[in-house]
């Protein structure tokens, strides 16, 4: 799955297989009462193939299914099934008794070998998971989204990644509709006035990768060798997929060479779905996207364009890493996601050399994940998951960003070429099958001759990350490691094997810090720097340096690293507020995007926590940056100008008024400035009707999102309330409601109304985002901001109103809230 783009907004941002029998885990026969039945445990069974015939009644939003499962089972068969009405189960000439219990279908078949036939029916709800209706204009498409555990909402199956099988799908639909699935259409025939579409059999694959889309689609097409690359979208939209199609083509070319294995399917669809919970989903040969992650038009900002390229390249990496070779169980989800994340940036770096994509890797992946990993309530990269709601909640920054950062650290350790050969070895060995992290480390060990398995096991298995402190003692470097905790607490038990890189007197040095403390001797020690280029997943704190100085010309990445650590040290009580402000002021004239953007992000976060106490510094920094950007015309500067302007507009009324006056000619505003202009207009002019009107008139999802963010930015809380009411009335896409709410929560003027609104709407939000994991991520990011000044009330609320599917995020959010409150108290005293 692609990163959840909605919640990144605060910072602007899956050769035809041979049929073969593999031993797999089938669900346990007796489901447990907690509905966690079918997942981790069970008995060994064989499933070979699903032959599914679906009669879809598009207007009635329902379907009837006839399913044949070719399998062998030594005892009664247990299948995963949610929300389906089973009418008959038979096989080998017999009709079987069956029982629907919780989320499973139990078939009293006894020992069975052959084709089990199940007749059933189901409905198509307004949801964001399983099979659902995705409305647009006055109509809709029917689409599916199954990862991690929602294929069971379309067909009874063994819904586990290790249970790979072939799928042969046939759908009967209204004649004017189109259908898209993983493989090309094999045949179309007419039957009783309806169209019967049969798709080619899929390769052997996991259930979560199955896709079905039905509606009126328009397509654009390119070719790569014999592969058809297509963008499919609702009316008039597909033409905005040209850029994504180009990136897809370049990505496939890159991966076929990097992995040394051809793509394999005859076609690949990129499908724009009008309602979609994540950024994208890697269904094999039929990748789905939310529209803002696929389409680029003349009004798209550079940030959107980069986001589209990042998500397309990520999803296409999954076609090998995830789809061809799949994790055995969801505890290794990170392997899919981390790897696809790392590979996506490799493609971007090769395809768009001017984009500084590894810089974006630091801000999007390393930075976000390290922030989350600074809490006690983080989790090890390799997660312990049993139920579907456990799984949904681990699609987070740790699984994507920390995992990718650790893989990058290991690539630096093995060398780029050995890393690639190890990966090729692994994919070749496990294709059309399943594997674990250990299988990958073993492949990397074999090729590189280095002890990757030992280092990785510790980094993957332990929650948190270290801070390495540096002291000079009689000319010797003393390095100490300790787990970094944002709470400022000390936890000395955990020790990591840290591959340390440093510059000593201008020369590169490496060592493995494998214990709590190590002393290193260097002749004539004069200058020093740890973790240059930030390839290591640890923080650095310089303590007593004596006469030794830091390397005189730290790079943009190094400057970014120091700024990035500074706010963590500030919040953890390792740096005073006065020292922090003095440190930040050294960056007023920072010319490089990476560190300047980090300072801007920090000031925006601090503004959400401290409000007016930080306004002067924020105004001074953003004004100074705006002046520096004045004559710059490159894409990155244009993007930065937009970000800086939006932030200045929230802390400077005069600037907001001047900027907001451009809203009269909004159509002509350059794309990267549109968000800022809309925010300035909302702040200075407070005209809800005008923005809401533009929102309802706009056909671009990107534009709608900008306007939503501006409607959350009003200075007048009543107006923010009015915006939030639009979500209640269903006038905002389900996928986008969370963006509005999160933006409102970050607006210091609207905290009270946002908190009140969330309390009253929790059950509606739970229904809207059921099965998606969205609320866990949402609470994690909102609680720390909204809860300032009412910690006890927020804690009490969540202990009295349990949201089990978001518990991890709530716990992490509450922990961060306590840190922020303590910090705010110390500053505002
Ligand atoms: Zn992914």
Boltz pocket constraint, residues with backbone or C-beta under 6 A from the ligand:
constraints:
  - pocket:
      binder: B
      contacts: [[A, 1], [A, 2], [A, 3], [A, 282], [A, 314], [A, 315], [A, 318], [A, 336], [A, 337], [A, 340]]
      max_distance: 6.0
